[in-house]
Amino acid sequence: MSKLDPEAVINLAPVKKTAMPAVGPGLLLALSDGFMLALLGWTLVHLFGSDTLSAEADLSQRALVTGLMLVPLVKSVFGIYSLGRFDYLERTRRTFQAALLSVAVLAVPFIVMDGFRSFFVEALSVALLGFAITYAADLLLVHGLMASALNWRTPVVIVGAGPQGAAIAEKLQRLPWLGMRPVCFFDDDDTLWQTRVANLPVVGSTELLAKSPAYAQQAQAAIVADIGRHGADLTTLVGRLPFKQVYCLLGEGNVSAVDATYHNLHGSLALRVSVRPPTSYLRIRRALDILLSAILLVAVAPLMLGIAAAIRLDSPGPVMFRQKRWAGGDKTFDVLKFRSMHINAEEHLQRLLENDPKMREEYMTYHKLAYDPRITPVGRFLRKTSLDELPQLVNILMGDMSLIGPRAYMPKELPEVGASAEVIGSVRPGLTGYWQVSGRHRTTFQERVAMDVFYVRNCGLLFDFYILCKTAVIVLKGDGS
């Protein structure tokens, strides 16, 4: 194929500059926080004004104002409003740090100024409540409005139209809340020019990209995939790209899907990777599992009795469903769920897969069916709302599972999990987890495995808190399995 003319190539893939600058999302988040804090203040005054504020009205009102004003001030200090990308983990980390700083700011005068202790208790309570409410509103706003409806995503070009480039393009298209919108590919393989990969055009070579100012004006960053192909030329390539930000993806065979930190060893870049979760974290998590599962079991006991009655009335068979799941090494356990399928479901599944090639292909890819005829009417509701998983609180209390963790795989799935099983099996499987809140039933089996590996190598109390918040959003939206 002959060398493409730059102007002709640019016309092949016009890029609409629809992404807003970073100040746009930041301003919208600030306005959202202002509205939520004003609503919180109005609610507190009307709920507790007649009692709490009547005794020391002036001091309590000052505490209320102090707590409300502290939230946006500290969030600004931590740069939460200036985050140009929609990174939930980074937003969660900074919000958590901002809340801790607020505690520190108010703790010192609380200890020193004896006469004003009630003031600081009220101010801190309002501030922490404000952080919680604005954090939840931020997640909903970014996920639902900014990342999807308004399309405020950063347009990026992808260098490398190979398997890794195609995979990251599909992921960014499927998960708009990641904050990036791929627009086209550049690749030095001229056989790919004027073709489409992941439904995006392959425009031309990296040399063309380096010499075309039009793309520097229309896209704001570049993602370099398959960096192993570039070898020693990677630094030169990155330096020639006309972008302020360039993201280099690690190869799938290296440390992909790991949130590693880097260190500069006198000019040599080194990645520090956490291979296993620390023992202290596992002990704290187990204590929280016991406490929270016991509390939740008591709280939802009436609901579970109602669900059991509905299952009995809906279809013949037992209320509970037990299935062997893998727990690491040679260990297995019986996972508990409310029965959501007709009896003899496995035999029925085998007949369906034998007689329907399309359904068999779907099941082999996702290990589940979008519309499963084995599911009962009550079971369909239970799955949509995730209520079928409530009995797993017993598994958590008994120590078989955790509230948050990787997927509880069936023993027959282990060959497909492959070498990742050693990493995944180092922590208890979870009632919810990273893959459940990152695409859920829309992810392939191998993508779930990769997300579980990511979770194990990055798990911590802050990450768990983030997953719990996203799980609550998914359950409220009814976006179950």
C-alpha positions in Angstrom: 0.0 0.0 0.0 1.3 3.4 -0.9 2.1 6.0 1.7 -1.1 7.9 2.7 -1.4 11.6 2.3 -1.8 13.2 5.7 -4.7 15.4 4.7 -6.5 12.5 3.1 -6.0 10.4 6.1 -7.4 13.0 8.5 -10.5 13.2 6.4 -11.0 9.5 6.8 -11.6 9.9 10.5 -12.9 13.3 11.5 -12.8 13.8 15.2 -15.4 15.9 16.8 -14.0 17.9 19.7 -16.8 17.2 22.2 -14.8 16.7 25.3 -15.0 19.5 27.9 -11.9 20.8 29.6 -11.1 19.6 33.1 -12.7 22.8 34.6 -16.1 21.7 33.2 -16.6 18.6 35.3 -14.9 20.3 38.3 -17.3 23.2 38.2 -20.3 20.9 37.9 -19.1 18.8 40.8 -18.6 21.9 42.9 -22.1 23.1 42.1 -23.4 19.7 42.9 -21.6 19.7 46.3 -23.0 23.2 47.0 -26.5 22.1 46.3 -26.2 18.9 48.4 -24.6 20.8 51.4 -27.3 23.5 51.3 -29.9 20.7 51.3 -28.1 19.0 54.2 -28.0 22.3 56.2 -31.7 23.0 55.5 -32.6 19.5 56.5 -30.6 19.6 59.8 -32.1 23.0 60.7 -35.7 21.8 60.1 -35.2 18.4 61.8 -33.3 19.5 64.9 -33.8 23.2 65.0 -36.5 23.3 67.6 -34.6 21.1 70.1 -30.9 21.1 69.4 -30.5 24.7 68.2 -32.7 26.3 70.8 -30.4 26.0 73.8 -27.3 27.4 72.3 -28.6 28.7 69.0 -25.7 30.9 68.0 -23.0 28.4 68.8 -24.8 25.5 67.1 -25.5 27.6 64.0 -21.8 28.4 63.8 -20.9 24.7 64.2 -23.3 23.9 61.3 -21.8 26.6 59.0 -18.3 25.5 60.0 -18.9 21.9 59.2 -20.6 22.7 55.9 -17.9 25.1 54.8 -15.1 22.7 55.7 -16.2 20.1 53.2 -15.6 22.1 49.9 -12.6 23.8 51.4 -10.7 20.6 52.2 -11.9 18.9 49.0 -10.4 21.8 47.1 -7.1 21.4 49.0 -6.9 17.8 47.9 -7.7 18.7 44.3 -10.9 16.7 44.0 -12.6 19.3 41.9 -9.6 19.5 39.5 -9.5 15.8 38.7 -9.6 15.8 34.9 -10.2 12.1 34.7 -13.1 10.1 36.2 -11.0 7.8 38.4 -13.2 6.4 41.1 -10.3 5.0 43.1 -8.4 8.3 43.1 -11.6 10.2 43.9 -12.3 7.9 46.8 -8.7 8.0 48.1 -8.7 11.8 48.1 -12.1 12.1 49.7 -11.1 9.7 52.4 -7.9 11.8 53.0 -9.9 15.0 53.1 -12.3 13.6 55.7 -9.3 12.5 57.8 -7.8 16.0 57.5 -11.1 17.5 58.7 -11.0 15.2 61.8 -7.4 16.4 62.5 -8.4 20.1 62.0 -11.2 19.9 64.5 -9.5 17.5 66.9 -6.9 19.9 68.1 -9.2 22.7 69.3 -11.6 20.0 70.7 -8.8 18.8 73.0 -7.4 22.3 73.9 -10.6 24.4 74.2 -12.7 22.7 76.9 -15.6 25.1 76.8 -16.2 24.6 73.0 -16.2 20.8 72.8 -19.9 20.5 71.9 -19.2 23.0 69.1 -16.5 20.9 67.6 -18.5 17.6 68.0 -21.4 19.2 66.1 -19.1 20.7 63.4 -17.3 17.4 62.9 -20.5 15.4 62.7 -21.9 17.8 60.0 -18.6 17.7 58.1 -18.4 13.9 58.0 -22.0 13.7 57.0 -21.3 16.2 54.3 -18.4 14.2 52.9 -20.5 11.1 52.8 -23.4 12.8 51.0 -21.3 14.7 48.5 -19.2 11.6 47.8 -22.3 9.6 46.9 -23.6 12.5 44.8 -20.3 12.8 43.0 -20.3 9.1 42.1 -23.9 9.3 40.7 -23.2 12.5 38.9 -19.9 11.3 37.3 -21.2 7.9 36.4 -24.7 8.8 35.2 -24.6 12.3 33.9 -21.0 13.4 33.1 -19.6 10.2 31.8 -22.6 9.1 29.7 -25.2 11.7 29.0 -23.0 14.8 28.5 -20.1 12.8 27.0 -17.5 14.8 28.9 -14.7 12.3 28.2 -11.2 13.0 27.1 -10.7 12.1 23.4 -7.6 9.9 23.0 -5.8 8.2 20.1 -4.4 4.7 20.4 -1.0 3.9 19.1 -0.9 0.2 18.2 -3.9 -1.6 16.7 -2.9 -5.1 17.9 -4.8 -7.2 20.4 -4.0 -5.1 23.4 -4.9 -1.9 21.6 -8.2 -3.4 20.5 -8.9 -4.6 24.0 -8.3 -1.2 25.6 -10.4 0.5 23.0 -13.3 -1.9 23.6 -13.0 -1.4 27.4 -13.0 2.4 27.1 -16.1 2.3 24.8 -17.9 -0.1 27.2 -17.0 1.8 30.4 -17.5 5.5 29.8 -16.9 6.4 33.5 -13.2 5.7 32.9 -13.2 9.2 31.3 -11.6 8.5 28.0 -13.1 8.3 24.5 -11.0 6.5 21.9 -11.3 8.1 18.4 -8.9 6.2 16.2 -5.8 4.0 15.9 -2.3 4.6 14.5 -0.1 1.7 13.6 3.1 1.1 11.6 1.6 -2.0 10.0 0.5 -0.6 6.7 -1.8 -3.6 6.1 -4.1 -2.2 8.8 -4.4 1.2 7.3 -7.9 2.2 6.1 -9.4 -0.8 8.1 -11.3 -0.7 11.3 -10.4 -2.2 14.7 -12.9 -2.2 17.6 -15.2 -0.2 15.3 -12.5 2.6 15.1 -10.5 3.6 12.0 -6.8 2.8 11.7 -5.6 6.1 10.3 -2.0 5.6 9.5 1.5 5.3 10.9 3.0 6.8 14.1 5.1 9.0 11.9 2.0 10.5 10.4 0.6 11.1 13.9 3.8 12.8 15.0 3.7 15.2 12.0 0.0 15.9 12.0 -0.9 18.9 14.3 -4.6 18.4 13.5 -4.8 15.3 15.8 -2.9 17.1 18.6 -5.7 19.8 18.5 -8.6 17.3 18.4 -7.4 14.6 20.8 -5.9 15.4 24.2 -3.9 12.3 24.9 -2.5 9.1 23.4 -2.4 5.5 24.7 0.6 3.4 23.5 -0.4 -0.3 23.4 1.9 -3.3 22.8 4.9 -1.4 24.0 7.1 -4.5 23.6 6.9 -3.9 19.8 8.6 -0.6 20.2 11.5 -1.8 22.4 14.3 0.8 22.8 12.4 3.2 20.5 9.6 3.6 23.1 11.2 6.7 24.7 11.8 8.2 21.2 8.2 7.5 20.2 6.7 9.0 23.3 8.8 12.1 22.9 7.6 12.6 19.3 3.9 12.3 20.0 2.3 15.7 20.0 0.4 15.3 23.3 1.0 16.5 26.9 -0.2 13.1 28.3 0.8 9.7 27.0 -0.3 6.5 28.7 1.9 3.4 28.1 0.2 0.1 28.6 2.1 -2.8 30.1 2.0 -6.0 28.2 -0.5 -8.7 29.2 2.3 -11.0 30.1 4.0 -8.6 32.5 2.2 -6.7 35.3 -1.0 -5.7 33.5 -4.1 -4.8 35.6 -1.9 -3.9 38.6 -2.0 -0.5 40.3 1.8 -0.4 40.8 3.9 2.5 42.0 7.0 3.6 40.2 10.5 4.5 41.5 13.3 6.3 39.7 16.5 4.2 40.3 19.0 6.7 39.1 17.4 6.9 35.6 16.0 3.4 35.6 12.2 3.1 36.0 11.2 0.4 38.4 7.6 -0.8 39.2 6.8 -1.8 42.8 4.0 -4.4 42.8 2.1 -5.7 45.8 1.8 -9.5 45.2 -0.2 -10.5 48.3 -2.4 -8.5 50.7 -0.9 -7.8 54.1 -1.8 -10.0 57.1 -3.0 -7.0 59.1 -5.5 -6.1 56.4 -6.8 -9.7 56.3 -7.4 -9.8 60.0 -9.2 -6.4 60.1 -11.3 -7.5 57.2 -12.3 -10.8 58.9 -13.3 -8.9 62.0 -15.5 -6.6 59.9 -16.9 -9.6 58.1 -18.1 -11.2 61.3 -19.5 -8.0 62.7 -21.3 -6.8 59.6 -22.7 -10.2 58.5 -24.1 -10.8 62.0 -25.8 -7.4 62.0 -27.1 -7.7 58.5 -28.5 -11.2 59.1 -30.6 -9.9 62.0 -31.7 -6.9 60.0 -32.8 -8.8 56.9 -34.2 -11.9 58.7 -37.9 -10.9 58.1 -37.1 -10.2 54.4 -35.5 -13.6 54.0 -38.5 -15.3 55.5 -40.7 -13.4 53.0 -38.5 -14.5 50.1 -38.6 -18.1 51.3 -42.4 -18.0 51.2 -42.5 -16.5 47.8 -40.1 -19.2 46.4 -42.3 -21.9 47.9 -45.4 -20.5 46.2 -43.7 -19.9 42.9 -42.4 -23.3 42.0 -41.8 -26.7 43.5 -38.4 -27.5 45.0 -36.2 -26.4 48.0 -35.9 -22.8 49.1 -32.1 -22.9 49.2 -29.7 -23.7 46.4 -26.3 -25.2 47.3 -23.3 -25.4 45.0 -19.7 -26.4 45.4 -17.3 -23.4 45.0 -13.6 -23.2 45.2 -12.0 -21.5 48.2 -8.3 -21.7 47.3 -5.9 -24.6 47.1 -7.8 -27.9 47.5 -10.5 -26.4 49.6 -14.2 -26.1 48.5 -17.4 -25.0 50.3 -21.1 -25.0 49.7 -22.2 -21.5 48.6 -25.8 -20.7 49.7 -28.3 -18.9 47.6 -32.1 -18.6 47.4 -33.2 -20.9 44.6 -33.9 -18.9 41.5 -34.1 -21.7 38.9 -36.4 -24.6 38.3 -35.3 -28.0 39.7 -33.0 -30.1 37.5 -31.6 -26.8 36.0 -28.2 -28.3 35.1 -29.7 -31.1 33.0 -32.0 -28.5 31.3 -28.9 -26.3 30.6 -27.1 -29.2 28.9 -30.0 -29.9 26.6 -30.3 -26.2 25.7 -26.6 -25.9 24.9 -26.7 -29.1 22.8 -29.6 -27.9 20.7 -28.7 -24.2 20.4 -25.2 -23.3 19.0 -25.8 -19.6 19.5 -26.7 -20.1 23.2 -23.8 -22.4 23.6 -21.4 -19.8 22.3 -22.8 -17.2 24.6 -22.4 -19.5 27.6 -18.9 -20.4 26.7 -17.9 -16.7 26.5 -19.7 -15.3 29.6 -20.5 -18.5 31.6 -24.1 -17.3 31.9 -27.0 -16.4 29.6 -28.6 -13.0 29.1 -32.0 -14.6 29.1 -31.9 -17.9 30.9 -35.1 -20.0 30.5 -34.2 -22.0 33.6 -35.0 -19.0 35.9 -38.3 -18.8 37.6 -40.4 -15.6 37.7 -39.6 -15.0 41.4 -36.0 -16.0 40.7 -35.7 -13.4 37.9 -36.7 -10.6 40.4 -34.3 -12.0 43.0 -31.4 -11.9 40.6 -32.2 -8.5 39.2 -32.2 -7.1 42.8 -29.3 -9.4 44.0 -31.6 -10.6 46.8 -30.9 -14.2 45.9 -27.4 -13.8 47.4 -28.6 -12.8 50.9 -28.0 -16.4 52.3 -24.3 -15.9 51.6 -24.2 -13.8 54.7 -24.2 -17.2 56.5 -21.2 -18.2 54.4 -19.5 -15.0 55.4 -20.2 -15.5 59.1 -18.9 -19.1 58.9 -15.7 -17.9 57.3 -16.2 -19.4 53.9 -16.5 -16.0 52.2 -16.0 -12.3 52.7 -18.2 -9.4 52.1 -15.8 -8.2 49.4 -13.5 -10.4 47.3 -12.9 -12.2 44.0 -15.6 -14.3 42.5 -16.4 -17.7 44.0 -15.5 -19.9 41.1 -16.8 -23.4 40.5 -14.1 -26.1 40.6 -14.8 -27.0 37.0 -13.9 -23.4 36.0 -10.4 -23.6 37.4 -8.7 -24.8 34.2 -9.9 -21.6 32.5 -8.8 -19.5 35.4 -5.3 -20.9 34.8 -2.2 -19.5 36.5 -4.2 -16.7 38.0 -5.8 -19.2 40.4 -2.8 -19.0 42.8 -3.3 -15.2 43.2 -7.1 -15.3 43.4 -7.1 -18.1 45.9 -5.0 -16.1 48.4 -8.1 -14.3 49.7 -11.6 -15.5 50.5 -14.2 -15.1 47.7 -16.6 -12.3 48.1 -20.3 -11.6 48.2 -19.5 -8.6 45.9 -16.3 -7.6 44.2 -14.5 -5.5 41.7 -15.8 -7.4 38.6 -19.4 -7.2 39.9 -19.2 -3.4 39.9 -17.2 -3.1 36.7 -19.5 -4.4 34.0 -20.9 -7.4 35.8 -22.8 -9.7 33.4 -21.4 -7.6 30.4 -17.8 -8.8 31.0 -16.3 -12.0 29.5 -15.0 -14.8 31.8 -11.3 -13.8 31.2 -12.1 -10.2 31.9 -13.6 -11.2 35.3 -10.4 -13.3 36.1 -8.2 -10.2 35.2 -10.4 -8.0 37.5 -10.1 -10.5 40.3 -6.3 -10.5 40.0 -6.4 -6.7 40.0 -8.4 -6.7 43.2 -6.2 -9.2 45.1 -3.1 -7.3 44.2 -4.6 -3.9 45.2 -7.1 -4.8 47.9 -7.3 -2.6 51.0 -9.9 -1.0 53.2 -10.3 2.0 51.0 -10.7 -0.1 47.8 -13.3 -2.2 49.7 -15.2 0.9 50.7 -15.2 2.0 47.1 -16.6 -1.4 46.0 -19.3 -1.3 48.7 -20.4 2.2 47.5 -20.6 1.1 43.9 -22.4 -2.1 44.9 -25.1 0.0 46.7 -25.6 2.0 43.5 -25.9 -1.1 41.4 -28.4 -2.7 43.8 -30.5 0.4 44.0 -30.6 0.6 40.2 -31.6 -3.0 40.0 -28.7 -3.9 37.7 -28.3 -7.4 39.0 -27.1 -10.5 37.3 
